[in-house]
Each structure stands twice: as C-alpha cells, then as structure tokens.
C-alpha cells in the first residue's frame, strides 16, 4: 500500500513537472499577457520607441497597412521613427484572442488620434495581429489593419465598453 502511494506521488510529481515544462499550457499562453503586449506596442508607437518595437516583432515581421502598403520589420521600424506622424492617442478595444498552441491571433478595434504632417487625424479601424511564441517569448510576426467607417466603429467600441462595465459590475457583485 505504501509503495503504491509513493509510486502515485512520483507519477503525479513527474506529470506536474512535465506540464510545467509545456509552453502551451504555461504562463506564455496567458491572454492578459498578449493584451499587455498590444498595449506596450501602442505606447512604443506613441513615443517612437523603435527599441521597444524591435523587441515585440520577429525578424521576419511583415505589416500590411491601411492602403495596402507592405512593410518588412526594417521598414516598419524606420517608419515609426518618422516624427511627422505624432499620435497623441493610440488605444485598442473589443480585443479578441484566439490561441493556437504556440501561436495567437489578436483582433480588435484601434483608435489613433494626433497629427500627421501637421494635420489632425482621428482614425478608427480594425486590426489583426499574429503572435508566435519563439525562444521563450511572444513576438508579432504579422500585422494588418484597415481604417473603417468611424461612426460604425465608435458605436461598436462604445457597446464593447458598456458590455465590459456590465460584466465587471456583475463579477464584483454590484449588479
């Protein structure tokens, strides 16, 4: 009986250790981490922080922007250094995360506001970022975004914020 317990404990311990080593099941798969990375991305773009962006994107990163322009990592980082683009606000909302083992897709609504070549802008759009867990960290390998009709997205973003507030109040017991 004692030997059985010891064997079961050792098997349980071995299984726990093996599970802890499984990157798919461990902390890197945490959806809140991907949201934090997306928010860090926004902050890096706000402050033209190429070093921070460099750490967030893979060497093979590709970006397709609003008008269909295709950029490599080098081009994307150079574009971010352009100080004639001066955002004062960059936020995401209605984010959805789809996990696929060592890959994840984050889709949502972005809102960017500021000055571009001295002219004010206030854009809403949809984005899709593809992240891969490589060498112990999440990196973005592909980004695509498209401006959309601002009125429709403002309504969607507003509804998403109301839904989030209702869910938060329900979880806090203040419903």
Residue pairs with C-beta under 8 A, 6 or more apart in sequence:
19 25
20 26
23 29
23 102
23 133
24 101
24 102
27 33
28 133
28 136
28 137
28 138
29 99
29 104
29 133
31 97
31 99
33 138
34 97
34 104
34 106
34 131
34 138
35 95
35 97
35 106
37 56
37 131
37 138
37 140
38 92
38 95
38 106
38 108
38 129
39 92
40 52
40 56
41 53
41 56
41 140
42 90
42 91
42 92
43 49
43 52
43 90
44 50
44 52
44 53
44 56
44 80
45 53
45 80
45 87
45 90
46 87
46 88
46 89
46 90
48 80
48 81
48 83
50 77
50 80
50 81
53 76
53 77
53 80
54 73
54 77
56 139
56 140
57 73
57 76
57 139
57 140
57 141
58 73
58 132
58 134
58 139
58 140
58 141
59 73
60 73
60 141
61 72
61 73
61 76
61 139
61 140
61 141
61 142
61 143
62 70
62 71
62 72
62 73
62 141
62 142
62 143
63 70
63 71
63 76
63 142
63 143
63 144
64 70
64 71
64 143
64 144
64 145
65 71
65 144
65 145
66 125
66 145
66 146
66 147
71 79
84 116
84 117
84 118
85 114
85 115
85 116
85 117
86 114
86 115
86 116
87 112
87 113
87 114
88 113
88 114
88 115
89 111
89 112
89 113
89 114
90 110
90 111
90 112
90 113
91 110
91 111
92 108
92 109
92 110
92 111
92 127
93 108
93 109
93 111
93 157
93 160
93 161
94 108
94 109
94 156
94 157
94 160
95 106
95 107
95 108
96 106
96 107
96 108
97 104
97 105
97 106
98 104
98 105
98 106
98 107
102 132
102 133
102 134
103 130
103 131
103 132
103 133
104 130
104 131
104 132
104 138
105 128
105 129
105 130
105 131
106 127
106 128
106 129
106 131
107 126
107 127
107 128
107 129
108 126
108 127
109 124
109 125
109 126
109 127
109 153
109 156
109 157
109 160
110 123
110 124
110 125
110 126
110 127
110 145
111 122
111 123
111 124
111 153
111 157
112 121
112 122
112 123
112 125
113 120
113 121
113 122
113 123
114 120
114 121
115 121
122 150
123 147
123 150
124 147
124 148
124 150
124 153
124 154
124 157
125 145
125 146
125 147
125 148
125 153
126 145
126 146
126 148
126 153
127 143
127 144
127 145
127 146
128 143
128 144
128 145
129 140
129 142
129 143
129 144
130 140
130 141
130 142
130 143
131 138
131 139
131 140
131 141
132 138
132 139
132 141
166 175
169 175
